[in-house]
């Protein structure tokens, strides 16, 4: 059991070190921008659908 938890901690540490070597600020910024872009697209599509539905109902 102990060896398993140790190996899991080591792998997490390795992943963290790898992410730190690649400039984390830039990647986080791109990820945030991409996330905003996707959410904006979803909201725009929902708005368009609701607008079309209102026109159809009226």
PDBQT receptor file of N, H, CA, C and O in Angstrom, charges set to zero:
ATOM      1  N   UNK A   1       0.833  -1.209   0.000  1.00  0.00    +0.000 N 
ATOM      2  CA  UNK A   1       0.000   0.000   0.000  1.00  0.00    +0.000 C 
ATOM      3  C   UNK A   1       0.869   1.261   0.000  1.00  0.00    +0.000 C 
ATOM      4  O   UNK A   1       0.630   2.187  -0.775  1.00  0.00    +0.000 OA
ATOM      5  N   UNK A   2       1.878   1.288   0.876  1.00  0.00    +0.000 N 
ATOM      6  H   UNK A   2       2.071   0.536   1.506  1.00  0.00    +0.000 HD
ATOM      7  CA  UNK A   2       2.718   2.480   0.971  1.00  0.00    +0.000 C 
ATOM      8  C   UNK A   2       3.482   2.739  -0.329  1.00  0.00    +0.000 C 
ATOM      9  O   UNK A   2       3.602   3.882  -0.770  1.00  0.00    +0.000 OA
ATOM     10  N   UNK A   3       3.997   1.662  -0.937  1.00  0.00    +0.000 N 
ATOM     11  H   UNK A   3       3.899   0.734  -0.578  1.00  0.00    +0.000 HD
ATOM     12  CA  UNK A   3       4.760   1.838  -2.169  1.00  0.00    +0.000 C 
ATOM     13  C   UNK A   3       3.859   2.406  -3.273  1.00  0.00    +0.000 C 
ATOM     14  O   UNK A   3       4.310   3.198  -4.100  1.00  0.00    +0.000 OA
ATOM     15  N   UNK A   4       2.592   2.001  -3.283  1.00  0.00    +0.000 N 
ATOM     16  H   UNK A   4       2.225   1.357  -2.612  1.00  0.00    +0.000 HD
ATOM     17  CA  UNK A   4       1.668   2.514  -4.300  1.00  0.00    +0.000 C 
ATOM     18  C   UNK A   4       1.479   4.017  -4.138  1.00  0.00    +0.000 C 
ATOM     19  O   UNK A   4       1.583   4.764  -5.110  1.00  0.00    +0.000 OA
ATOM     20  N   UNK A   5       1.201   4.464  -2.915  1.00  0.00    +0.000 N 
ATOM     21  H   UNK A   5       1.116   3.857  -2.125  1.00  0.00    +0.000 HD
ATOM     22  CA  UNK A   5       0.982   5.893  -2.687  1.00  0.00    +0.000 C 
ATOM     23  C   UNK A   5       2.253   6.682  -3.017  1.00  0.00    +0.000 C 
ATOM     24  O   UNK A   5       2.177   7.794  -3.539  1.00  0.00    +0.000 OA
ATOM     25  N   UNK A   6       3.415   6.108  -2.712  1.00  0.00    +0.000 N 
ATOM     26  H   UNK A   6       3.477   5.204  -2.288  1.00  0.00    +0.000 HD
ATOM     27  CA  UNK A   6       4.672   6.784  -3.032  1.00  0.00    +0.000 C 
ATOM     28  C   UNK A   6       4.826   6.949  -4.539  1.00  0.00    +0.000 C 
ATOM     29  O   UNK A   6       5.188   8.025  -5.015  1.00  0.00    +0.000 OA
ATOM     30  N   UNK A   7       4.553   5.887  -5.289  1.00  0.00    +0.000 N 
ATOM     31  H   UNK A   7       4.259   5.013  -4.903  1.00  0.00    +0.000 HD
ATOM     32  CA  UNK A   7       4.709   5.968  -6.745  1.00  0.00    +0.000 C 
ATOM     33  C   UNK A   7       3.709   6.976  -7.320  1.00  0.00    +0.000 C 
ATOM     34  O   UNK A   7       4.031   7.692  -8.268  1.00  0.00    +0.000 OA
ATOM     35  N   UNK A   8       2.500   7.037  -6.754  1.00  0.00    +0.000 N 
ATOM     36  H   UNK A   8       2.238   6.456  -5.984  1.00  0.00    +0.000 HD
ATOM     37  CA  UNK A   8       1.506   7.997  -7.231  1.00  0.00    +0.000 C 
ATOM     38  C   UNK A   8       1.989   9.419  -6.971  1.00  0.00    +0.000 C 
ATOM     39  O   UNK A   8       1.858  10.294  -7.827  1.00  0.00    +0.000 OA
ATOM     40  N   UNK A   9       2.552   9.644  -5.780  1.00  0.00    +0.000 N 
ATOM     41  H   UNK A   9       2.659   8.934  -5.084  1.00  0.00    +0.000 HD
ATOM     42  CA  UNK A   9       3.081  10.977  -5.463  1.00  0.00    +0.000 C 
ATOM     43  C   UNK A   9       4.227  11.322  -6.403  1.00  0.00    +0.000 C 
ATOM     44  O   UNK A   9       4.320  12.456  -6.873  1.00  0.00    +0.000 OA
ATOM     45  N   UNK A  10       5.102  10.357  -6.684  1.00  0.00    +0.000 N 
ATOM     46  H   UNK A  10       5.027   9.436  -6.302  1.00  0.00    +0.000 HD
ATOM     47  CA  UNK A  10       6.234  10.620  -7.576  1.00  0.00    +0.000 C 
ATOM     48  C   UNK A  10       5.748  10.981  -8.976  1.00  0.00    +0.000 C 
ATOM     49  O   UNK A  10       6.270  11.910  -9.592  1.00  0.00    +0.000 OA
ATOM     50  N   UNK A  11       4.751  10.253  -9.482  1.00  0.00    +0.000 N 
ATOM     51  H   UNK A  11       4.327   9.498  -8.981  1.00  0.00    +0.000 HD
ATOM     52  CA  UNK A  11       4.258  10.538 -10.826  1.00  0.00    +0.000 C 
ATOM     53  C   UNK A  11       3.625  11.930 -10.866  1.00  0.00    +0.000 C 
ATOM     54  O   UNK A  11       3.790  12.658 -11.845  1.00  0.00    +0.000 OA
ATOM     55  N   UNK A  12       2.902  12.302  -9.805  1.00  0.00    +0.000 N 
ATOM     56  H   UNK A  12       2.768  11.711  -9.010  1.00  0.00    +0.000 HD
ATOM     57  CA  UNK A  12       2.324  13.647  -9.752  1.00  0.00    +0.000 C 
ATOM     58  C   UNK A  12       3.426  14.692  -9.767  1.00  0.00    +0.000 C 
ATOM     59  O   UNK A  12       3.329  15.697 -10.471  1.00  0.00    +0.000 OA
ATOM     60  N   UNK A  13       4.476  14.453  -8.988  1.00  0.00    +0.000 N 
ATOM     61  H   UNK A  13       4.555  13.636  -8.416  1.00  0.00    +0.000 HD
ATOM     62  CA  UNK A  13       5.599  15.381  -8.953  1.00  0.00    +0.000 C 
ATOM     63  C   UNK A  13       6.251  15.500 -10.318  1.00  0.00    +0.000 C 
ATOM     64  O   UNK A  13       6.605  16.600 -10.742  1.00  0.00    +0.000 OA
ATOM     65  N   UNK A  14       6.414  14.376 -11.012  1.00  0.00    +0.000 N 
ATOM     66  H   UNK A  14       6.126  13.482 -10.667  1.00  0.00    +0.000 HD
ATOM     67  CA  UNK A  14       7.022  14.400 -12.340  1.00  0.00    +0.000 C 
ATOM     68  C   UNK A  14       6.163  15.219 -13.298  1.00  0.00    +0.000 C 
ATOM     69  O   UNK A  14       6.683  16.018 -14.077  1.00  0.00    +0.000 OA
ATOM     70  N   UNK A  15       4.848  15.019 -13.238  1.00  0.00    +0.000 N 
ATOM     71  H   UNK A  15       4.426  14.370 -12.606  1.00  0.00    +0.000 HD
ATOM     72  CA  UNK A  15       3.944  15.768 -14.114  1.00  0.00    +0.000 C 
ATOM     73  C   UNK A  15       4.049  17.255 -13.827  1.00  0.00    +0.000 C 
ATOM     74  O   UNK A  15       4.067  18.077 -14.743  1.00  0.00    +0.000 OA
ATOM     75  N   UNK A  16       4.118  17.594 -12.541  1.00  0.00    +0.000 N 
ATOM     76  H   UNK A  16       4.103  16.926 -11.796  1.00  0.00    +0.000 HD
ATOM     77  CA  UNK A  16       4.214  18.993 -12.162  1.00  0.00    +0.000 C 
ATOM     78  C   UNK A  16       5.510  19.604 -12.691  1.00  0.00    +0.000 C 
ATOM     79  O   UNK A  16       5.519  20.727 -13.195  1.00  0.00    +0.000 OA
ATOM     80  N   UNK A  17       6.614  18.844 -12.567  1.00  0.00    +0.000 N 
ATOM     81  H   UNK A  17       6.607  17.932 -12.157  1.00  0.00    +0.000 HD
ATOM     82  CA  UNK A  17       7.898  19.348 -13.055  1.00  0.00    +0.000 C 
ATOM     83  C   UNK A  17       7.848  19.549 -14.574  1.00  0.00    +0.000 C 
ATOM     84  O   UNK A  17       8.366  20.542 -15.085  1.00  0.00    +0.000 OA
ATOM     85  N   UNK A  18       7.232  18.622 -15.286  1.00  0.00    +0.000 N 
ATOM     86  H   UNK A  18       6.811  17.816 -14.871  1.00  0.00    +0.000 HD
ATOM     87  CA  UNK A  18       7.140  18.746 -16.741  1.00  0.00    +0.000 C 
ATOM     88  C   UNK A  18       6.350  19.991 -17.114  1.00  0.00    +0.000 C 
ATOM     89  O   UNK A  18       6.748  20.735 -18.011  1.00  0.00    +0.000 OA
ATOM     90  N   UNK A  19       5.226  20.224 -16.429  1.00  0.00    +0.000 N 
ATOM     91  H   UNK A  19       4.902  19.620 -15.701  1.00  0.00    +0.000 HD
ATOM     92  CA  UNK A  19       4.402  21.388 -16.739  1.00  0.00    +0.000 C 
ATOM     93  C   UNK A  19       5.143  22.676 -16.393  1.00  0.00    +0.000 C 
ATOM     94  O   UNK A  19       4.943  23.698 -17.048  1.00  0.00    +0.000 OA
ATOM     95  N   UNK A  20       6.002  22.636 -15.367  1.00  0.00    +0.000 N 
ATOM     96  H   UNK A  20       6.165  21.805 -14.835  1.00  0.00    +0.000 HD
ATOM     97  CA  UNK A  20       6.759  23.825 -14.986  1.00  0.00    +0.000 C 
ATOM     98  C   UNK A  20       7.839  24.157 -16.014  1.00  0.00    +0.000 C 
ATOM     99  O   UNK A  20       8.152  25.328 -16.227  1.00  0.00    +0.000 OA
ATOM    100  N   UNK A  21       8.408  23.135 -16.651  1.00  0.00    +0.000 N 
ATOM    101  H   UNK A  21       8.153  22.184 -16.478  1.00  0.00    +0.000 HD
ATOM    102  CA  UNK A  21       9.450  23.402 -17.640  1.00  0.00    +0.000 C 
ATOM    103  C   UNK A  21       8.859  24.116 -18.854  1.00  0.00    +0.000 C 
ATOM    104  O   UNK A  21       9.492  25.006 -19.422  1.00  0.00    +0.000 OA
ATOM    105  N   UNK A  22       7.633  23.722 -19.257  1.00  0.00    +0.000 N 
ATOM    106  H   UNK A  22       7.118  22.999 -18.796  1.00  0.00    +0.000 HD
ATOM    107  CA  UNK A  22       6.956  24.454 -20.328  1.00  0.00    +0.000 C 
ATOM    108  C   UNK A  22       6.285  25.668 -19.691  1.00  0.00    +0.000 C 
ATOM    109  O   UNK A  22       5.416  25.505 -18.835  1.00  0.00    +0.000 OA
ATOM    110  N   UNK A  23       6.667  26.870 -20.085  1.00  0.00    +0.000 N 
ATOM    111  H   UNK A  23       7.374  27.003 -20.780  1.00  0.00    +0.000 HD
ATOM    112  CA  UNK A  23       6.169  28.103 -19.470  1.00  0.00    +0.000 C 
ATOM    113  C   UNK A  23       4.676  27.977 -19.148  1.00  0.00    +0.000 C 
ATOM    114  O   UNK A  23       3.849  28.029 -20.058  1.00  0.00    +0.000 OA
ATOM    115  N   UNK A  24       4.321  27.812 -17.873  1.00  0.00    +0.000 N 
ATOM    116  H   UNK A  24       4.993  27.769 -17.134  1.00  0.00    +0.000 HD
ATOM    117  CA  UNK A  24       2.934  27.541 -17.505  1.00  0.00    +0.000 C 
ATOM    118  C   UNK A  24       2.000  28.727 -17.726  1.00  0.00    +0.000 C 
ATOM    119  O   UNK A  24       0.822  28.539 -18.030  1.00  0.00    +0.000 OA
ATOM    120  N   UNK A  25       2.518  29.952 -17.575  1.00  0.00    +0.000 N 
ATOM    121  H   UNK A  25       3.475  30.105 -17.328  1.00  0.00    +0.000 HD
ATOM    122  CA  UNK A  25       1.652  31.132 -17.718  1.00  0.00    +0.000 C 
ATOM    123  C   UNK A  25       1.045  31.202 -19.117  1.00  0.00    +0.000 C 
ATOM    124  O   UNK A  25      -0.152  31.449 -19.267  1.00  0.00    +0.000 OA
ATOM    125  N   UNK A  26       1.865  30.984 -20.132  1.00  0.00    +0.000 N 
ATOM    126  H   UNK A  26       2.837  30.783 -20.011  1.00  0.00    +0.000 HD
ATOM    127  CA  UNK A  26       1.387  31.078 -21.515  1.00  0.00    +0.000 C 
ATOM    128  C   UNK A  26       0.337  29.995 -21.788  1.00  0.00    +0.000 C 
ATOM    129  O   UNK A  26      -0.719  30.282 -22.352  1.00  0.00    +0.000 OA
ATOM    130  N   UNK A  27       0.628  28.747 -21.388  1.00  0.00    +0.000 N 
ATOM    131  H   UNK A  27       1.486  28.513 -20.930  1.00  0.00    +0.000 HD
ATOM    132  CA  UNK A  27      -0.309  27.659 -21.647  1.00  0.00    +0.000 C 
ATOM    133  C   UNK A  27      -1.632  27.906 -20.929  1.00  0.00    +0.000 C 
ATOM    134  O   UNK A  27      -2.697  27.641 -21.487  1.00  0.00    +0.000 OA
ATOM    135  N   UNK A  28      -1.576  28.417 -19.682  1.00  0.00    +0.000 N 
ATOM    136  H   UNK A  28      -0.711  28.632 -19.229  1.00  0.00    +0.000 HD
ATOM    137  CA  UNK A  28      -2.800  28.713 -18.951  1.00  0.00    +0.000 C 
ATOM    138  C   UNK A  28      -3.593  29.797 -19.670  1.00  0.00    +0.000 C 
ATOM    139  O   UNK A  28      -4.819  29.720 -19.759  1.00  0.00    +0.000 OA
ATOM    140  N   UNK A  29      -2.899  30.800 -20.179  1.00  0.00    +0.000 N 
ATOM    141  H   UNK A  29      -1.904  30.862 -20.106  1.00  0.00    +0.000 HD
ATOM    142  CA  UNK A  29      -3.564  31.880 -20.899  1.00  0.00    +0.000 C 
ATOM    143  C   UNK A  29      -4.270  31.352 -22.138  1.00  0.00    +0.000 C 
ATOM    144  O   UNK A  29      -5.419  31.705 -22.400  1.00  0.00    +0.000 OA
ATOM    145  N   UNK A  30      -3.583  30.503 -22.905  1.00  0.00    +0.000 N 
ATOM    146  H   UNK A  30      -2.649  30.215 -22.692  1.00  0.00    +0.000 HD
ATOM    147  CA  UNK A  30      -4.194  29.926 -24.100  1.00  0.00    +0.000 C 
ATOM    148  C   UNK A  30      -5.394  29.078 -23.734  1.00  0.00    +0.000 C 
ATOM    149  O   UNK A  30      -6.421  29.121 -24.410  1.00  0.00    +0.000 OA
ATOM    150  N   UNK A  31      -5.265  28.293 -22.647  1.00  0.00    +0.000 N 
ATOM    151  H   UNK A  31      -4.431  28.259 -22.097  1.00  0.00    +0.000 HD
ATOM    152  CA  UNK A  31      -6.355  27.426 -22.227  1.00  0.00    +0.000 C 
ATOM    153  C   UNK A  31      -7.572  28.267 -21.840  1.00  0.00    +0.000 C 
ATOM    154  O   UNK A  31      -8.701  27.952 -22.216  1.00  0.00    +0.000 OA
ATOM    155  N   UNK A  32      -7.329  29.349 -21.078  1.00  0.00    +0.000 N 
ATOM    156  H   UNK A  32      -6.412  29.605 -20.772  1.00  0.00    +0.000 HD
ATOM    157  CA  UNK A  32      -8.416  30.236 -20.663  1.00  0.00    +0.000 C 
ATOM    158  C   UNK A  32      -9.079  30.880 -21.867  1.00  0.00    +0.000 C 
ATOM    159  O   UNK A  32     -10.305  30.964 -21.938  1.00  0.00    +0.000 OA
ATOM    160  N   UNK A  33      -8.262  31.336 -22.819  1.00  0.00    +0.000 N 
ATOM    161  H   UNK A  33      -7.266  31.268 -22.761  1.00  0.00    +0.000 HD
ATOM    162  CA  UNK A  33      -8.791  31.980 -24.026  1.00  0.00    +0.000 C 
ATOM    163  C   UNK A  33      -9.645  31.001 -24.826  1.00  0.00    +0.000 C 
ATOM    164  O   UNK A  33     -10.731  31.348 -25.289  1.00  0.00    +0.000 OA
ATOM    165  N   UNK A  34      -9.140  29.765 -24.985  1.00  0.00    +0.000 N 
ATOM    166  H   UNK A  34      -8.258  29.483 -24.608  1.00  0.00    +0.000 HD
ATOM    167  CA  UNK A  34      -9.871  28.741 -25.727  1.00  0.00    +0.000 C 
ATOM    168  C   UNK A  34     -11.195  28.428 -25.040  1.00  0.00    +0.000 C 
ATOM    169  O   UNK A  34     -12.228  28.280 -25.693  1.00  0.00    +0.000 OA
ATOM    170  N   UNK A  35     -11.151  28.327 -23.693  1.00  0.00    +0.000 N 
ATOM    171  H   UNK A  35     -10.312  28.447 -23.162  1.00  0.00    +0.000 HD
ATOM    172  CA  UNK A  35     -12.358  28.035 -22.918  1.00  0.00    +0.000 C 
ATOM    173  C   UNK A  35     -13.381  29.155 -23.101  1.00  0.00    +0.000 C 
ATOM    174  O   UNK A  35     -14.569  28.890 -23.286  1.00  0.00    +0.000 OA
ATOM    175  N   UNK A  36     -12.918  30.408 -23.050  1.00  0.00    +0.000 N 
ATOM    176  H   UNK A  36     -11.953  30.623 -22.900  1.00  0.00    +0.000 HD
ATOM    177  CA  UNK A  36     -13.817  31.553 -23.245  1.00  0.00    +0.000 C 
ATOM    178  C   UNK A  36     -14.428  31.512 -24.636  1.00  0.00    +0.000 C 
ATOM    179  O   UNK A  36     -15.618  31.771 -24.812  1.00  0.00    +0.000 OA
ATOM    180  N   UNK A  37     -13.594  31.182 -25.631  1.00  0.00    +0.000 N 
ATOM    181  H   UNK A  37     -12.627  30.972 -25.488  1.00  0.00    +0.000 HD
ATOM    182  CA  UNK A  37     -14.057  31.117 -27.016  1.00  0.00    +0.000 C 
ATOM    183  C   UNK A  37     -15.176  30.085 -27.163  1.00  0.00    +0.000 C 
ATOM    184  O   UNK A  37     -16.201  30.348 -27.792  1.00  0.00    +0.000 OA
ATOM    185  N   UNK A  38     -14.960  28.895 -26.567  1.00  0.00    +0.000 N 
ATOM    186  H   UNK A  38     -14.127  28.681 -26.056  1.00  0.00    +0.000 HD
ATOM    187  CA  UNK A  38     -15.954  27.819 -26.660  1.00  0.00    +0.000 C 
ATOM    188  C   UNK A  38     -17.254  28.233 -25.977  1.00  0.00    +0.000 C 
ATOM    189  O   UNK A  38     -18.337  28.060 -26.536  1.00  0.00    +0.000 OA
ATOM    190  N   UNK A  39     -17.143  28.781 -24.763  1.00  0.00    +0.000 N 
ATOM    191  H   UNK A  39     -16.263  28.922 -24.309  1.00  0.00    +0.000 HD
ATOM    192  CA  UNK A  39     -18.357  29.182 -24.034  1.00  0.00    +0.000 C 
ATOM    193  C   UNK A  39     -19.087  30.282 -24.790  1.00  0.00    +0.000 C 
ATOM    194  O   UNK A  39     -20.317  30.282 -24.845  1.00  0.00    +0.000 OA
ATOM    195  N   UNK A  40     -18.347  31.219 -25.373  1.00  0.00    +0.000 N 
ATOM    196  H   UNK A  40     -17.348  31.219 -25.329  1.00  0.00    +0.000 HD
ATOM    197  CA  UNK A  40     -18.964  32.298 -26.142  1.00  0.00    +0.000 C 
ATOM    198  C   UNK A  40     -19.736  31.713 -27.328  1.00  0.00    +0.000 C 
ATOM    199  O   UNK A  40     -20.870  32.113 -27.591  1.00  0.00    +0.000 OA
ATOM    200  N   UNK A  41     -19.121  30.768 -28.040  1.00  0.00    +0.000 N 
ATOM    201  H   UNK A  41     -18.200  30.442 -27.826  1.00  0.00    +0.000 HD
ATOM    202  CA  UNK A  41     -19.790  30.129 -29.176  1.00  0.00    +0.000 C 
ATOM    203  C   UNK A  41     -21.068  29.435 -28.733  1.00  0.00    +0.000 C 
ATOM    204  O   UNK A  41     -22.093  29.526 -29.409  1.00  0.00    +0.000 OA
ATOM    205  N   UNK A  42     -21.010  28.736 -27.588  1.00  0.00    +0.000 N 
ATOM    206  H   UNK A  42     -20.178  28.662 -27.039  1.00  0.00    +0.000 HD
ATOM    207  CA  UNK A  42     -22.191  28.030 -27.095  1.00  0.00    +0.000 C 
ATOM    208  C   UNK A  42     -23.302  29.028 -26.776  1.00  0.00    +0.000 C 
ATOM    209  O   UNK A  42     -24.456  28.815 -27.147  1.00  0.00    +0.000 OA
ATOM    210  N   UNK A  43     -22.953  30.128 -26.081  1.00  0.00    +0.000 N 
ATOM    211  H   UNK A  43     -22.016  30.302 -25.779  1.00  0.00    +0.000 HD
ATOM    212  CA  UNK A  43     -23.959  31.125 -25.719  1.00  0.00    +0.000 C 
ATOM    213  C   UNK A  43     -24.553  31.768 -26.963  1.00  0.00    +0.000 C 
ATOM    214  O   UNK A  43     -25.760  32.001 -27.022  1.00  0.00    +0.000 OA
ATOM    215  N   UNK A  44     -23.721  32.057 -27.954  1.00  0.00    +0.000 N 
ATOM    216  H   UNK A  44     -22.740  31.868 -27.906  1.00  0.00    +0.000 HD
ATOM    217  CA  UNK A  44     -24.203  32.676 -29.196  1.00  0.00    +0.000 C 
ATOM    218  C   UNK A  44     -25.177  31.734 -29.898  1.00  0.00    +0.000 C 
ATOM    219  O   UNK A  44     -26.224  32.165 -30.379  1.00  0.00    +0.000 OA
ATOM    220  N   UNK A  45     -24.830  30.443 -29.957  1.00  0.00    +0.000 N 
ATOM    221  H   UNK A  45     -23.979  30.092 -29.566  1.00  0.00    +0.000 HD
ATOM    222  CA  UNK A  45     -25.712  29.466 -30.604  1.00  0.00    +0.000 C 
ATOM    223  C   UNK A  45     -27.031  29.361 -29.868  1.00  0.00    +0.000 C 
ATOM    224  O   UNK A  45     -28.091  29.323 -30.492  1.00  0.00    +0.000 OA
ATOM    225  N   UNK A  46     -26.976  29.313 -28.529  1.00  0.00    +0.000 N 
ATOM    226  H   UNK A  46     -26.114  29.345 -28.022  1.00  0.00    +0.000 HD
ATOM    227  CA  UNK A  46     -28.204  29.239 -27.730  1.00  0.00    +0.000 C 
ATOM    228  C   UNK A  46     -29.056  30.475 -27.967  1.00  0.00    +0.000 C 
ATOM    229  O   UNK A  46     -30.274  30.376 -28.116  1.00  0.00    +0.000 OA
ATOM    230  N   UNK A  47     -28.423  31.631 -28.003  1.00  0.00    +0.000 N 
ATOM    231  H   UNK A  47     -27.434  31.712 -27.882  1.00  0.00    +0.000 HD
ATOM    232  CA  UNK A  47     -29.142  32.888 -28.226  1.00  0.00    +0.000 C 
ATOM    233  C   UNK A  47     -29.805  32.877 -29.603  1.00  0.00    +0.000 C 
ATOM    234  O   UNK A  47     -30.968  33.257 -29.743  1.00  0.00    +0.000 OA
ATOM    235  N   UNK A  48     -29.057  32.438 -30.614  1.00  0.00    +0.000 N 
ATOM    236  H   UNK A  48     -28.113  32.129 -30.500  1.00  0.00    +0.000 HD
ATOM    237  CA  UNK A  48     -29.613  32.360 -31.970  1.00  0.00    +0.000 C 
ATOM    238  C   UNK A  48     -30.810  31.420 -32.002  1.00  0.00    +0.000 C 
ATOM    239  O   UNK A  48     -31.833  31.728 -32.614  1.00  0.00    +0.000 OA
ATOM    240  N   UNK A  49     -30.678  30.262 -31.334  1.00  0.00    +0.000 N 
ATOM    241  H   UNK A  49     -29.847  30.011 -30.837  1.00  0.00    +0.000 HD
ATOM    242  CA  UNK A  49     -31.781  29.302 -31.310  1.00  0.00    +0.000 C 
ATOM    243  C   UNK A  49     -33.011  29.905 -30.647  1.00  0.00    +0.000 C 
ATOM    244  O   UNK A  49     -34.118  29.779 -31.171  1.00  0.00    +0.000 OA
ATOM    245  N   UNK A  50     -32.831  30.563 -29.491  1.00  0.00    +0.000 N 
ATOM    246  H   UNK A  50     -31.932  30.664 -29.066  1.00  0.00    +0.000 HD
ATOM    247  CA  UNK A  50     -33.957  31.149 -28.773  1.00  0.00    +0.000 C 
ATOM    248  C   UNK A  50     -34.588  32.265 -29.617  1.00  0.00    +0.000 C 
ATOM    249  O   UNK A  50     -35.809  32.421 -29.636  1.00  0.00    +0.000 OA
ATOM    250  N   UNK A  51     -33.743  33.040 -30.316  1.00  0.00    +0.000 N 
ATOM    251  H   UNK A  51     -32.751  32.913 -30.301  1.00  0.00    +0.000 HD
ATOM    252  CA  UNK A  51     -34.232  34.128 -31.162  1.00  0.00    +0.000 C 
ATOM    253  C   UNK A  51     -35.079  33.567 -32.306  1.00  0.00    +0.000 C 
ATOM    254  O   UNK A  51     -36.155  34.087 -32.598  1.00  0.00    +0.000 OA
ATOM    255  N   UNK A  52     -34.591  32.506 -32.949  1.00  0.00    +0.000 N 
ATOM    256  H   UNK A  52     -33.716  32.083 -32.711  1.00  0.00    +0.000 HD
ATOM    257  CA  UNK A  52     -35.340  31.857 -34.022  1.00  0.00    +0.000 C 
ATOM    258  C   UNK A  52     -36.661  31.311 -33.492  1.00  0.00    +0.000 C 
ATOM    259  O   UNK A  52     -37.694  31.427 -34.151  1.00  0.00    +0.000 OA
ATOM    260  N   UNK A  53     -36.626  30.722 -32.314  1.00  0.00    +0.000 N 
ATOM    261  H   UNK A  53     -35.786  30.627 -31.779  1.00  0.00    +0.000 HD
ATOM    262  CA  UNK A  53     -37.827  30.145 -31.721  1.00  0.00    +0.000 C 
ATOM    263  C   UNK A  53     -38.856  31.242 -31.438  1.00  0.00    +0.000 C 
ATOM    264  O   UNK A  53     -40.051  31.047 -31.660  1.00  0.00    +0.000 OA
ATOM    265  N   UNK A  54     -38.391  32.396 -30.949  1.00  0.00    +0.000 N 
ATOM    266  H   UNK A  54     -37.420  32.555 -30.769  1.00  0.00    +0.000 HD
ATOM    267  CA  UNK A  54     -39.304  33.516 -30.672  1.00  0.00    +0.000 C 
ATOM    268  C   UNK A  54     -39.939  33.997 -31.974  1.00  0.00    +0.000 C 
ATOM    269  O   UNK A  54     -41.139  34.265 -32.020  1.00  0.00    +0.000 OA
ATOM    270  N   UNK A  55     -39.143  34.105 -33.022  1.00  0.00    +0.000 N 
ATOM    271  H   UNK A  55     -38.167  33.887 -32.985  1.00  0.00    +0.000 HD
ATOM    272  CA  UNK A  55     -39.669  34.522 -34.317  1.00  0.00    +0.000 C 
ATOM    273  C   UNK A  55     -40.692  33.508 -34.828  1.00  0.00    +0.000 C 
ATOM    274  O   UNK A  55     -41.729  33.881 -35.376  1.00  0.00    +0.000 OA
ATOM    275  N   UNK A  56     -40.388  32.229 -34.642  1.00  0.00    +0.000 N 
ATOM    276  H   UNK A  56     -39.546  31.927 -34.196  1.00  0.00    +0.000 HD
ATOM    277  CA  UNK A  56     -41.292  31.162 -35.094  1.00  0.00    +0.000 C 
ATOM    278  C   UNK A  56     -42.605  31.215 -34.309  1.00  0.00    +0.000 C 
ATOM    279  O   UNK A  56     -43.685  31.054 -34.877  1.00  0.00    +0.000 OA
ATOM    280  N   UNK A  57     -42.496  31.443 -32.995  1.00  0.00    +0.000 N 
ATOM    281  H   UNK A  57     -41.619  31.574 -32.533  1.00  0.00    +0.000 HD
ATOM    282  CA  UNK A  57     -43.685  31.492 -32.137  1.00  0.00    +0.000 C 
ATOM    283  C   UNK A  57     -44.529  32.716 -32.488  1.00  0.00    +0.000 C 
ATOM    284  O   UNK A  57     -45.758  32.641 -32.485  1.00  0.00    +0.000 OA
ATOM    285  N   UNK A  58     -43.879  33.844 -32.790  1.00  0.00    +0.000 N 
ATOM    286  H   UNK A  58     -42.881  33.905 -32.792  1.00  0.00    +0.000 HD
ATOM    287  CA  UNK A  58     -44.598  35.078 -33.104  1.00  0.00    +0.000 C 
ATOM    288  C   UNK A  58     -45.012  35.062 -34.578  1.00  0.00    +0.000 C 
ATOM    289  O   UNK A  58     -45.632  36.012 -35.055  1.00  0.00    +0.000 OA
TER     290      UNK A  58
